[in-house]
Amino acid sequence: MNSVEKQMVEILSNCKERGAVSVKAEFEAEGTRMDELLRLVDVARAAGLKLTVKIGGCEAIRDLLEAKQVGVDFIVAPMVETPYALSKFVNAISVAFNEDERENTQFLFNLETVTSYNNLAELAEVAKTGGIEGIVFGRVDFSGSLGIGREGIESNQVTECVIQTANIAKVHGLDLVVGGAVSSGAIPQLKRVHSAHLTRFETRKVVFNGSSIIQPEIEEALLQAVHFELLWLLNKRDYYSRITAEDNKRIEMLENRWNLLSGNS
């Protein structure tokens, strides 16, 4: 583990004291590679945190198998809009995980469009009967689907939809996780959701216990989560830069050899 990764562990350890429960990666939006995921696993485990992965789709069996391989704790399917799509996720899980393996992993689906919201009751029923543990409300894409963009994320319109989702999740015994532009500006809205039902909330890279939203230290913890994401990206950039530099040396050597052997020198 390099010095930046050790600093990341320290930040996560501080966040854990303020309610962090998991570190997050995305096969979907971020295009996380397996080597990156393994490095993130090392950092998360060193800080005593779990790992959340958002896979590439409801039937992304390869993503499910890779997530299982590294021992992911929470797996999220993106943009599930219909009960049929959610049933596809349920079926994919049964292919990738046997009954014993499922005991170590929780499965959730992303609600991030108006279509999903309109089908919420039916989605919650399929989730309950299919062994899906929870719903992740993606506020950025949801606001986009309403046509109000990121500027409307903290609006009462969006928050009321989140609260209604919280109520239905609670009735069906499902977790509710809220994400999407979560920063200090989201604290008042998340407190309202917490009054209804909030299991966890998440920044781009760090997931917090829902009850931590009412703690006075949460603003500092959210700031530290931003610092963690910055260090993660810098570390990722440096890692691939080193690989590129190694390849450049090899390319230069091969070009010289080719030019000599082919008489192009």
PyRosetta script that sets phi, psi and omega in degrees:
from pyrosetta import init, pose_from_sequence

init()
pose = pose_from_sequence("MNSVEKQMVEILSNCKERGAVSVKAEFEAEGTRMDELLRLVDVARAAGLKLTVKIGGCEAIRDLLEAKQVGVDFIVAPMVETPYALSKFVNAISVAFNEDERENTQFLFNLETVTSYNNLAELAEVAKTGGIEGIVFGRVDFSGSLGIGREGIESNQVTECVIQTANIAKVHGLDLVVGGAVSSGAIPQLKRVHSAHLTRFETRKVVFNGSSIIQPEIEEALLQAVHFELLWLLNKRDYYSRITAEDNKRIEMLENRWNLLSGNS")
pose.set_psi(1, 125.5)
pose.set_omega(1, -177.8)
pose.set_phi(2, -80.8)
pose.set_psi(2, 178.0)
pose.set_omega(2, -174.3)
pose.set_phi(3, -65.0)
pose.set_psi(3, -36.2)
pose.set_omega(3, 179.0)
pose.set_phi(4, -67.0)
pose.set_psi(4, -42.4)
pose.set_omega(4, 179.2)
pose.set_phi(5, -65.0)
pose.set_psi(5, -35.9)
pose.set_omega(5, 176.0)
pose.set_phi(6, -65.2)
pose.set_psi(6, -37.1)
pose.set_omega(6, 176.1)
pose.set_phi(7, -66.5)
pose.set_psi(7, -37.5)
pose.set_omega(7, 177.1)
pose.set_phi(8, -63.2)
pose.set_psi(8, -40.0)
pose.set_omega(8, 177.7)
pose.set_phi(9, -62.1)
pose.set_psi(9, -42.2)
pose.set_omega(9, 179.4)
pose.set_phi(10, -62.4)
pose.set_psi(10, -42.8)
pose.set_omega(10, 178.5)
pose.set_phi(11, -63.1)
pose.set_psi(11, -44.9)
pose.set_omega(11, -180.0)
pose.set_phi(12, -64.1)
pose.set_psi(12, -37.2)
pose.set_omega(12, 178.3)
pose.set_phi(13, -62.6)
pose.set_psi(13, -40.5)
pose.set_omega(13, 176.5)
pose.set_phi(14, -66.2)
pose.set_psi(14, -40.2)
pose.set_omega(14, 177.7)
pose.set_phi(15, -64.5)
pose.set_psi(15, -36.8)
pose.set_omega(15, 179.3)
pose.set_phi(16, -60.4)
pose.set_psi(16, -39.8)
pose.set_omega(16, 177.9)
pose.set_phi(17, -64.1)
pose.set_psi(17, -20.0)
pose.set_omega(17, -179.2)
pose.set_phi(18, -107.4)
pose.set_psi(18, 14.1)
pose.set_omega(18, 172.0)
pose.set_phi(19, 113.6)
pose.set_psi(19, -0.6)
pose.set_omega(19, 177.5)
pose.set_phi(20, -67.4)
pose.set_psi(20, 139.0)
pose.set_omega(20, -178.8)
pose.set_phi(21, -123.4)
pose.set_psi(21, -17.5)
pose.set_omega(21, -173.0)
pose.set_phi(22, -157.2)
pose.set_psi(22, 156.2)
pose.set_omega(22, 171.3)
pose.set_phi(23, -110.1)
pose.set_psi(23, 147.1)
pose.set_omega(23, -169.2)
pose.set_phi(24, -121.2)
pose.set_psi(24, 140.1)
pose.set_omega(24, 172.8)
pose.set_phi(25, -132.4)
pose.set_psi(25, 160.6)
pose.set_omega(25, -178.9)
pose.set_phi(26, -133.2)
pose.set_psi(26, 119.7)
pose.set_omega(26, 168.8)
pose.set_phi(27, -72.4)
pose.set_psi(27, -25.7)
pose.set_omega(27, -174.2)
pose.set_phi(28, -79.3)
pose.set_psi(28, -79.3)
pose.set_omega(28, -172.7)
pose.set_phi(29, -70.9)
pose.set_psi(29, -41.6)
pose.set_omega(29, -176.6)
pose.set_phi(30, -83.5)
pose.set_psi(30, -20.7)
pose.set_omega(30, -175.9)
pose.set_phi(31, 64.3)
pose.set_psi(31, 39.7)
pose.set_omega(31, -177.6)
pose.set_phi(32, -56.9)
pose.set_psi(32, 129.9)
pose.set_omega(32, 176.9)
pose.set_phi(33, -89.0)
pose.set_psi(33, 162.0)
pose.set_omega(33, -174.8)
pose.set_phi(34, -62.9)
pose.set_psi(34, -39.7)
pose.set_omega(34, -179.7)
pose.set_phi(35, -66.0)
pose.set_psi(35, -35.5)
pose.set_omega(35, 175.4)
pose.set_phi(36, -64.7)
pose.set_psi(36, -42.5)
pose.set_omega(36, -179.0)
pose.set_phi(37, -61.8)
pose.set_psi(37, -40.6)
pose.set_omega(37, 179.8)
pose.set_phi(38, -64.7)
pose.set_psi(38, -38.1)
pose.set_omega(38, 176.9)
pose.set_phi(39, -66.0)
pose.set_psi(39, -39.5)
pose.set_omega(39, 178.5)
pose.set_phi(40, -66.6)
pose.set_psi(40, -36.9)
pose.set_omega(40, 176.1)
pose.set_phi(41, -58.7)
pose.set_psi(41, -46.7)
pose.set_omega(41, -179.5)
pose.set_phi(42, -58.9)
pose.set_psi(42, -45.2)
pose.set_omega(42, -179.0)
pose.set_phi(43, -65.4)
pose.set_psi(43, -46.0)
pose.set_omega(43, -178.5)
pose.set_phi(44, -62.7)
pose.set_psi(44, -46.9)
pose.set_omega(44, -178.4)
pose.set_phi(45, -65.2)
pose.set_psi(45, -36.9)
pose.set_omega(45, 178.8)
pose.set_phi(46, -62.6)
pose.set_psi(46, -29.6)
pose.set_omega(46, 178.4)
pose.set_phi(47, -90.8)
pose.set_psi(47, -0.8)
pose.set_omega(47, 179.8)
pose.set_phi(48, 75.3)
pose.set_psi(48, 27.3)
pose.set_omega(48, -179.2)
pose.set_phi(49, -110.1)
pose.set_psi(49, 158.8)
pose.set_omega(49, 176.5)
pose.set_phi(50, -84.0)
pose.set_psi(50, 178.5)
pose.set_omega(50, -177.5)
pose.set_phi(51, -127.9)
pose.set_psi(51, 132.4)
pose.set_omega(51, 176.6)
pose.set_phi(52, -114.5)
pose.set_psi(52, 134.8)
pose.set_omega(52, 177.5)
pose.set_phi(53, -130.3)
pose.set_psi(53, 130.9)
pose.set_omega(53, 172.5)
pose.set_phi(54, -96.0)
pose.set_psi(54, 118.3)
pose.set_omega(54, -175.0)
pose.set_phi(55, -84.0)
pose.set_psi(55, 178.0)
pose.set_omega(55, -171.7)
pose.set_phi(56, -83.0)
pose.set_psi(56, -11.4)
pose.set_omega(56, -178.5)
pose.set_phi(57, 174.2)
pose.set_psi(57, 170.4)
pose.set_omega(57, -176.8)
pose.set_phi(58, -62.1)
pose.set_psi(58, -28.7)
pose.set_omega(58, -178.2)
pose.set_phi(59, -114.2)
pose.set_psi(59, 27.2)
pose.set_omega(59, -178.3)
pose.set_phi(60, -80.5)
pose.set_psi(60, 74.2)
pose.set_omega(60, -175.0)
pose.set_phi(61, -64.5)
pose.set_psi(61, -37.3)
pose.set_omega(61, 178.1)
pose.set_phi(62, -61.2)
pose.set_psi(62, -41.2)
pose.set_omega(62, 176.5)
pose.set_phi(63, -61.8)
pose.set_psi(63, -41.8)
pose.set_omega(63, 179.2)
pose.set_phi(64, -62.3)
pose.set_psi(64, -42.7)
pose.set_omega(64, -179.8)
pose.set_phi(65, -66.6)
pose.set_psi(65, -39.8)
pose.set_omega(65, 178.3)
pose.set_phi(66, -67.1)
pose.set_psi(66, -39.1)
pose.set_omega(66, 177.8)
pose.set_phi(67, -63.8)
pose.set_psi(67, -41.2)
pose.set_omega(67, 177.6)
pose.set_phi(68, -63.6)
pose.set_psi(68, -38.7)
pose.set_omega(68, -177.5)
pose.set_phi(69, -59.0)
pose.set_psi(69, -37.6)
pose.set_omega(69, -178.0)
pose.set_phi(70, -96.3)
pose.set_psi(70, 2.1)
pose.set_omega(70, 175.5)
pose.set_phi(71, 77.7)
pose.set_psi(71, 44.0)
pose.set_omega(71, 178.8)
pose.set_phi(72, -67.9)
pose.set_psi(72, 140.4)
pose.set_omega(72, -176.5)
pose.set_phi(73, -89.9)
pose.set_psi(73, -36.4)
pose.set_omega(73, -179.9)
pose.set_phi(74, -128.6)
pose.set_psi(74, 129.5)
pose.set_omega(74, 178.3)
pose.set_phi(75, -121.5)
pose.set_psi(75, 129.2)
pose.set_omega(75, -175.6)
pose.set_phi(76, -119.4)
pose.set_psi(76, 130.3)
pose.set_omega(76, 174.0)
pose.set_phi(77, -90.8)
pose.set_psi(77, 133.3)
pose.set_omega(77, -176.2)
pose.set_phi(78, -82.1)
pose.set_psi(78, 151.5)
pose.set_omega(78, 169.7)
pose.set_phi(79, 38.0)
pose.set_psi(79, 64.0)
pose.set_omega(79, 173.1)
pose.set_phi(80, -88.0)
pose.set_psi(80, 118.1)
pose.set_omega(80, -173.3)
pose.set_phi(81, -109.7)
pose.set_psi(81, -22.0)
pose.set_omega(81, -175.6)
pose.set_phi(82, -133.5)
pose.set_psi(82, 156.5)
pose.set_omega(82, 175.0)
pose.set_phi(83, -57.2)
pose.set_psi(83, -34.2)
pose.set_omega(83, 179.0)
pose.set_phi(84, -64.3)
pose.set_psi(84, -43.4)
pose.set_omega(84, 178.3)
pose.set_phi(85, -62.4)
pose.set_psi(85, -39.7)
pose.set_omega(85, 179.1)
pose.set_phi(86, -66.8)
pose.set_psi(86, -35.8)
pose.set_omega(86, 176.5)
pose.set_phi(87, -64.4)
pose.set_psi(87, -31.6)
pose.set_omega(87, 175.0)
pose.set_phi(88, -63.4)
pose.set_psi(88, -40.1)
pose.set_omega(88, 177.5)
pose.set_phi(89, -64.6)
pose.set_psi(89, -43.5)
pose.set_omega(89, 177.7)
pose.set_phi(90, -57.8)
pose.set_psi(90, -44.5)
pose.set_omega(90, -179.9)
pose.set_phi(91, -66.1)
pose.set_psi(91, -40.5)
pose.set_omega(91, 179.4)
pose.set_phi(92, -62.9)
pose.set_psi(92, -39.1)
pose.set_omega(92, 178.0)
pose.set_phi(93, -61.2)
pose.set_psi(93, -42.1)
pose.set_omega(93, -179.0)
pose.set_phi(94, -65.9)
pose.set_psi(94, -25.8)
pose.set_omega(94, 176.4)
pose.set_phi(95, -76.0)
pose.set_psi(95, -42.5)
pose.set_omega(95, -173.2)
pose.set_phi(96, -84.6)
pose.set_psi(96, -26.8)
pose.set_omega(96, -174.6)
pose.set_phi(97, -126.0)
pose.set_psi(97, 133.6)
pose.set_omega(97, 170.6)
pose.set_phi(98, -85.8)
pose.set_psi(98, 178.4)
pose.set_omega(98, -173.5)
pose.set_phi(99, -62.0)
pose.set_psi(99, -41.7)
pose.set_omega(99, 179.8)
pose.set_phi(100, -65.2)
pose.set_psi(100, -41.8)
pose.set_omega(100, -178.1)
pose.set_phi(101, -65.8)
pose.set_psi(101, -30.2)
pose.set_omega(101, -179.2)
pose.set_phi(102, -67.1)
pose.set_psi(102, -22.7)
pose.set_omega(102, -178.8)
pose.set_phi(103, -65.1)
pose.set_psi(103, -22.1)
pose.set_omega(103, -176.3)
pose.set_phi(104, -98.4)
pose.set_psi(104, -0.5)
pose.set_omega(104, -175.1)
pose.set_phi(105, -135.7)
pose.set_psi(105, 140.0)
pose.set_omega(105, 173.2)
pose.set_phi(106, -106.8)
pose.set_psi(106, 142.3)
pose.set_omega(106, -177.0)
pose.set_phi(107, -116.1)
pose.set_psi(107, 135.5)
pose.set_omega(107, -179.6)
pose.set_phi(108, -135.9)
pose.set_psi(108, 165.4)
pose.set_omega(108, 175.5)
pose.set_phi(109, -128.3)
pose.set_psi(109, 151.4)
pose.set_omega(109, -178.1)
pose.set_phi(110, -88.7)
pose.set_psi(110, 126.8)
pose.set_omega(110, 170.5)
pose.set_phi(111, -104.9)
pose.set_psi(111, 112.3)
pose.set_omega(111, -173.4)
pose.set_phi(112, -143.4)
pose.set_psi(112, 15.2)
pose.set_omega(112, 176.4)
pose.set_phi(113, -139.2)
pose.set_psi(113, 162.6)
pose.set_omega(113, 176.5)
pose.set_phi(114, -61.7)
pose.set_psi(114, -37.3)
pose.set_omega(114, 178.1)
pose.set_phi(115, -58.7)
pose.set_psi(115, -46.5)
pose.set_omega(115, 177.1)
pose.set_phi(116, -59.0)
pose.set_psi(116, -45.5)
pose.set_omega(116, -178.2)
pose.set_phi(117, -61.5)
pose.set_psi(117, -40.5)
pose.set_omega(117, 179.2)
pose.set_phi(118, -66.9)
pose.set_psi(118, -23.4)
pose.set_omega(118, 178.8)
pose.set_phi(119, -100.8)
pose.set_psi(119, 15.4)
pose.set_omega(119, -169.7)
pose.set_phi(120, -57.1)
pose.set_psi(120, -45.6)
pose.set_omega(120, -176.8)
pose.set_phi(121, -61.0)
pose.set_psi(121, -45.0)
pose.set_omega(121, -179.8)
pose.set_phi(122, -68.3)
pose.set_psi(122, -38.5)
pose.set_omega(122, 177.9)
pose.set_phi(123, -63.0)
pose.set_psi(123, -41.6)
pose.set_omega(123, 180.0)
pose.set_phi(124, -64.0)
pose.set_psi(124, -36.2)
pose.set_omega(124, 179.8)
pose.set_phi(125, -68.5)
pose.set_psi(125, -43.3)
pose.set_omega(125, 177.3)
pose.set_phi(126, -63.5)
pose.set_psi(126, -40.3)
pose.set_omega(126, 179.0)
pose.set_phi(127, -61.4)
pose.set_psi(127, -46.2)
pose.set_omega(127, -178.0)
pose.set_phi(128, -62.4)
pose.set_psi(128, -45.2)
pose.set_omega(128, -177.6)
pose.set_phi(129, -78.2)
pose.set_psi(129, -22.9)
pose.set_omega(129, -176.6)
pose.set_phi(130, -95.7)
pose.set_psi(130, 3.8)
pose.set_omega(130, 177.4)
pose.set_phi(131, 81.5)
pose.set_psi(131, 18.4)
pose.set_omega(131, 174.5)
pose.set_phi(132, -84.5)
pose.set_psi(132, 132.2)
pose.set_omega(132, -171.5)
pose.set_phi(133, -87.6)
pose.set_psi(133, -18.8)
pose.set_omega(133, -175.8)
pose.set_phi(134, -170.7)
pose.set_psi(134, 178.2)
pose.set_omega(134, -179.1)
pose.set_phi(135, -120.5)
pose.set_psi(135, 135.9)
pose.set_omega(135, 172.2)
pose.set_phi(136, -109.2)
pose.set_psi(136, 119.1)
pose.set_omega(136, -179.1)
pose.set_phi(137, -92.4)
pose.set_psi(137, 111.4)
pose.set_omega(137, 179.9)
pose.set_phi(138, -91.5)
pose.set_psi(138, 101.0)
pose.set_omega(138, -170.4)
pose.set_phi(139, -71.4)
pose.set_psi(139, -31.4)
pose.set_omega(139, -177.8)
pose.set_phi(140, -64.5)
pose.set_psi(140, -54.9)
pose.set_omega(140, -179.4)
pose.set_phi(141, -66.7)
pose.set_psi(141, -34.2)
pose.set_omega(141, 178.9)
pose.set_phi(142, -63.3)
pose.set_psi(142, -44.4)
pose.set_omega(142, 177.8)
pose.set_phi(143, -62.0)
pose.set_psi(143, -38.6)
pose.set_omega(143, 176.9)
pose.set_phi(144, -62.7)
pose.set_psi(144, -39.8)
pose.set_omega(144, -178.8)
pose.set_phi(145, -70.0)
pose.set_psi(145, -22.6)
pose.set_omega(145, 175.2)
pose.set_phi(146, -80.6)
pose.set_psi(146, -12.9)
pose.set_omega(146, -178.8)
pose.set_phi(147, 84.4)
pose.set_psi(147, 14.8)
pose.set_omega(147, -178.2)
pose.set_phi(148, -109.1)
pose.set_psi(148, -4.5)
pose.set_omega(148, 174.2)
pose.set_phi(149, 64.3)
pose.set_psi(149, -173.1)
pose.set_omega(149, -178.4)
pose.set_phi(150, -62.6)
pose.set_psi(150, -27.0)
pose.set_omega(150, -179.5)
pose.set_phi(151, -63.1)
pose.set_psi(151, -22.2)
pose.set_omega(151, -176.8)
pose.set_phi(152, -99.4)
pose.set_psi(152, 7.4)
pose.set_omega(152, -174.4)
pose.set_phi(153, -59.4)
pose.set_psi(153, -41.7)
pose.set_omega(153, -177.3)
pose.set_phi(154, -89.4)
pose.set_psi(154, 12.3)
pose.set_omega(154, -178.8)
pose.set_phi(155, -71.4)
pose.set_psi(155, 158.4)
pose.set_omega(155, 176.8)
pose.set_phi(156, -63.1)
pose.set_psi(156, -32.4)
pose.set_omega(156, 179.7)
pose.set_phi(157, -59.5)
pose.set_psi(157, -48.6)
pose.set_omega(157, 179.9)
pose.set_phi(158, -68.6)
pose.set_psi(158, -44.0)
pose.set_omega(158, -177.9)
pose.set_phi(159, -61.7)
pose.set_psi(159, -39.2)
pose.set_omega(159, 178.2)
pose.set_phi(160, -63.7)
pose.set_psi(160, -36.8)
pose.set_omega(160, 176.3)
pose.set_phi(161, -65.7)
pose.set_psi(161, -38.9)
pose.set_omega(161, 177.5)
pose.set_phi(162, -64.6)
pose.set_psi(162, -43.1)
pose.set_omega(162, -179.5)
pose.set_phi(163, -64.1)
pose.set_psi(163, -40.5)
pose.set_omega(163, 177.0)
pose.set_phi(164, -63.5)
pose.set_psi(164, -39.5)
pose.set_omega(164, 175.4)
pose.set_phi(165, -62.9)
pose.set_psi(165, -40.4)
pose.set_omega(165, 177.8)
pose.set_phi(166, -60.4)
pose.set_psi(166, -43.0)
pose.set_omega(166, -179.3)
pose.set_phi(167, -63.2)
pose.set_psi(167, -44.6)
pose.set_omega(167, -179.6)
pose.set_phi(168, -68.6)
pose.set_psi(168, -39.7)
pose.set_omega(168, 177.1)
pose.set_phi(169, -59.9)
pose.set_psi(169, -43.2)
pose.set_omega(169, -179.1)
pose.set_phi(170, -63.2)
pose.set_psi(170, -43.5)
pose.set_omega(170, 179.0)
pose.set_phi(171, -60.0)
pose.set_psi(171, -36.9)
pose.set_omega(171, -177.2)
pose.set_phi(172, -91.8)
pose.set_psi(172, 5.4)
pose.set_omega(172, 178.6)
pose.set_phi(173, 69.9)
pose.set_psi(173, 31.5)
pose.set_omega(173, -178.0)
pose.set_phi(174, -106.5)
pose.set_psi(174, 148.3)
pose.set_omega(174, 171.2)
pose.set_phi(175, -68.1)
pose.set_psi(175, 151.3)
pose.set_omega(175, 169.3)
pose.set_phi(176, -124.3)
pose.set_psi(176, 124.5)
pose.set_omega(176, 176.4)
pose.set_phi(177, -117.6)
pose.set_psi(177, 132.4)
pose.set_omega(177, -179.6)
pose.set_phi(178, -113.6)
pose.set_psi(178, 130.3)
pose.set_omega(178, 178.1)
pose.set_phi(179, -136.2)
pose.set_psi(179, -179.6)
pose.set_omega(179, 177.3)
pose.set_phi(180, 101.7)
pose.set_psi(180, 99.2)
pose.set_omega(180, 178.0)
pose.set_phi(181, 54.9)
pose.set_psi(181, 41.7)
pose.set_omega(181, 178.8)
pose.set_phi(182, -81.3)
pose.set_psi(182, 115.4)
pose.set_omega(182, 177.3)
pose.set_phi(183, -147.4)
pose.set_psi(183, -167.9)
pose.set_omega(183, -178.2)
pose.set_phi(184, -59.8)
pose.set_psi(184, -29.3)
pose.set_omega(184, 179.4)
pose.set_phi(185, -68.5)
pose.set_psi(185, -17.0)
pose.set_omega(185, -179.3)
pose.set_phi(186, -89.7)
pose.set_psi(186, -8.7)
pose.set_omega(186, -173.5)
pose.set_phi(187, -57.2)
pose.set_psi(187, -47.2)
pose.set_omega(187, 179.5)
pose.set_phi(188, -59.4)
pose.set_psi(188, -39.5)
pose.set_omega(188, -179.9)
pose.set_phi(189, -69.3)
pose.set_psi(189, -41.0)
pose.set_omega(189, -179.5)
pose.set_phi(190, -67.3)
pose.set_psi(190, -31.2)
pose.set_omega(190, 174.9)
pose.set_phi(191, -63.9)
pose.set_psi(191, -38.4)
pose.set_omega(191, 176.6)
pose.set_phi(192, -64.0)
pose.set_psi(192, -42.9)
pose.set_omega(192, 178.5)
pose.set_phi(193, -64.4)
pose.set_psi(193, -40.9)
pose.set_omega(193, -179.6)
pose.set_phi(194, -59.1)
pose.set_psi(194, -33.9)
pose.set_omega(194, 178.7)
pose.set_phi(195, -63.2)
pose.set_psi(195, -26.0)
pose.set_omega(195, 177.5)
pose.set_phi(196, -91.1)
pose.set_psi(196, -60.6)
pose.set_omega(196, -178.3)
pose.set_phi(197, -179.2)
pose.set_psi(197, 115.8)
pose.set_omega(197, 179.8)
pose.set_phi(198, -146.3)
pose.set_psi(198, 112.6)
pose.set_omega(198, -179.0)
pose.set_phi(199, -84.5)
pose.set_psi(199, -48.5)
pose.set_omega(199, 178.9)
pose.set_phi(200, -147.7)
pose.set_psi(200, 163.0)
pose.set_omega(200, 169.1)
pose.set_phi(201, -139.6)
pose.set_psi(201, 156.6)
pose.set_omega(201, -169.2)
pose.set_phi(202, -140.3)
pose.set_psi(202, 141.7)
pose.set_omega(202, 165.0)
pose.set_phi(203, -87.1)
pose.set_psi(203, -167.9)
pose.set_omega(203, -179.7)
pose.set_phi(204, -64.6)
pose.set_psi(204, -32.7)
pose.set_omega(204, -174.6)
pose.set_phi(205, -123.6)
pose.set_psi(205, -15.2)
pose.set_omega(205, -174.1)
pose.set_phi(206, -126.9)
pose.set_psi(206, 134.9)
pose.set_omega(206, -179.2)
pose.set_phi(207, -110.8)
pose.set_psi(207, 133.9)
pose.set_omega(207, -177.4)
pose.set_phi(208, -115.4)
pose.set_psi(208, 151.3)
pose.set_omega(208, 172.2)
pose.set_phi(209, -63.6)
pose.set_psi(209, 139.9)
pose.set_omega(209, -176.5)
pose.set_phi(210, -57.7)
pose.set_psi(210, -37.3)
pose.set_omega(210, -177.0)
pose.set_phi(211, -68.2)
pose.set_psi(211, -18.0)
pose.set_omega(211, -178.9)
pose.set_phi(212, -70.5)
pose.set_psi(212, -13.2)
pose.set_omega(212, -178.5)
pose.set_phi(213, -66.6)
pose.set_psi(213, -22.1)
pose.set_omega(213, -179.1)
pose.set_phi(214, -97.0)
pose.set_psi(214, 3.8)
pose.set_omega(214, 179.0)
pose.set_phi(215, -87.2)
pose.set_psi(215, 144.0)
pose.set_omega(215, -177.5)
pose.set_phi(216, -65.5)
pose.set_psi(216, -21.8)
pose.set_omega(216, -177.5)
pose.set_phi(217, -82.7)
pose.set_psi(217, -2.0)
pose.set_omega(217, -170.4)
pose.set_phi(218, -66.4)
pose.set_psi(218, -32.3)
pose.set_omega(218, -179.8)
pose.set_phi(219, -63.7)
pose.set_psi(219, -42.6)
pose.set_omega(219, 176.9)
pose.set_phi(220, -64.9)
pose.set_psi(220, -38.9)
pose.set_omega(220, 179.8)
pose.set_phi(221, -63.6)
pose.set_psi(221, -40.3)
pose.set_omega(221, 178.6)
pose.set_phi(222, -66.2)
pose.set_psi(222, -35.5)
pose.set_omega(222, 175.9)
pose.set_phi(223, -64.8)
pose.set_psi(223, -41.7)
pose.set_omega(223, 178.2)
pose.set_phi(224, -65.3)
pose.set_psi(224, -31.6)
pose.set_omega(224, 177.8)
pose.set_phi(225, -65.1)
pose.set_psi(225, -36.2)
pose.set_omega(225, 175.4)
pose.set_phi(226, -65.2)
pose.set_psi(226, -42.2)
pose.set_omega(226, 178.6)
pose.set_phi(227, -61.8)
pose.set_psi(227, -41.7)
pose.set_omega(227, 178.0)
pose.set_phi(228, -60.1)
pose.set_psi(228, -45.7)
pose.set_omega(228, -179.6)
pose.set_phi(229, -61.6)
pose.set_psi(229, -40.5)
pose.set_omega(229, 178.6)
pose.set_phi(230, -61.1)
pose.set_psi(230, -47.0)
pose.set_omega(230, -180.0)
pose.set_phi(231, -65.1)
pose.set_psi(231, -36.1)
pose.set_omega(231, 178.4)
pose.set_phi(232, -61.7)
pose.set_psi(232, -44.8)
pose.set_omega(232, -179.3)
pose.set_phi(233, -68.3)
pose.set_psi(233, -39.9)
pose.set_omega(233, 177.9)
pose.set_phi(234, -64.3)
pose.set_psi(234, -42.4)
pose.set_omega(234, 179.6)
pose.set_phi(235, -65.1)
pose.set_psi(235, -39.4)
pose.set_omega(235, 177.8)
pose.set_phi(236, -64.5)
pose.set_psi(236, -43.6)
pose.set_omega(236, 178.3)
pose.set_phi(237, -61.2)
pose.set_psi(237, -45.9)
pose.set_omega(237, -178.3)
pose.set_phi(238, -65.1)
pose.set_psi(238, -37.0)
pose.set_omega(238, 179.8)
pose.set_phi(239, -61.6)
pose.set_psi(239, -48.6)
pose.set_omega(239, -178.9)
pose.set_phi(240, -74.5)
pose.set_psi(240, -26.9)
pose.set_omega(240, 175.4)
pose.set_phi(241, -64.6)
pose.set_psi(241, -39.2)
pose.set_omega(241, 178.0)
pose.set_phi(242, -65.0)
pose.set_psi(242, -40.2)
pose.set_omega(242, 178.1)
pose.set_phi(243, -64.0)
pose.set_psi(243, -43.0)
pose.set_omega(243, 178.7)
pose.set_phi(244, -61.8)
pose.set_psi(244, -41.5)
pose.set_omega(244, 179.6)
pose.set_phi(245, -62.7)
pose.set_psi(245, -40.1)
pose.set_omega(245, 177.5)
pose.set_phi(246, -62.5)
pose.set_psi(246, -43.1)
pose.set_omega(246, 180.0)
pose.set_phi(247, -66.3)
pose.set_psi(247, -36.4)
pose.set_omega(247, 179.7)
pose.set_phi(248, -61.2)
pose.set_psi(248, -40.6)
pose.set_omega(248, 178.2)
pose.set_phi(249, -63.6)
pose.set_psi(249, -43.0)
pose.set_omega(249, 179.7)
pose.set_phi(250, -65.7)
pose.set_psi(250, -41.4)
pose.set_omega(250, 179.2)
pose.set_phi(251, -61.6)
pose.set_psi(251, -44.4)
pose.set_omega(251, 179.8)
pose.set_phi(252, -61.1)
pose.set_psi(252, -43.0)
pose.set_omega(252, 179.7)
pose.set_phi(253, -64.0)
pose.set_psi(253, -43.3)
pose.set_omega(253, -178.9)
pose.set_phi(254, -68.6)
pose.set_psi(254, -37.4)
pose.set_omega(254, 177.6)
pose.set_phi(255, -62.8)
pose.set_psi(255, -43.0)
pose.set_omega(255, 178.6)
pose.set_phi(256, -63.1)
pose.set_psi(256, -41.8)
pose.set_omega(256, 179.8)
pose.set_phi(257, -65.7)
pose.set_psi(257, -43.8)
pose.set_omega(257, -179.8)
pose.set_phi(258, -62.9)
pose.set_psi(258, -43.5)
pose.set_omega(258, -179.4)
pose.set_phi(259, -63.1)
pose.set_psi(259, -38.0)
pose.set_omega(259, 179.4)
pose.set_phi(260, -68.0)
pose.set_psi(260, -47.3)
pose.set_omega(260, -176.5)
pose.set_phi(261, -70.9)
pose.set_psi(261, -32.3)
pose.set_omega(261, -176.1)
pose.set_phi(262, -90.5)
pose.set_psi(262, -4.3)
pose.set_omega(262, -179.9)
pose.set_phi(263, 77.0)
pose.set_psi(263, 19.7)
pose.set_omega(263, -179.4)
pose.set_phi(264, -91.3)
pose.set_psi(264, -2.7)
pose.set_omega(264, -176.3)
pose.set_phi(265, -75.3)
pose.dump_pdb("model.pdb")
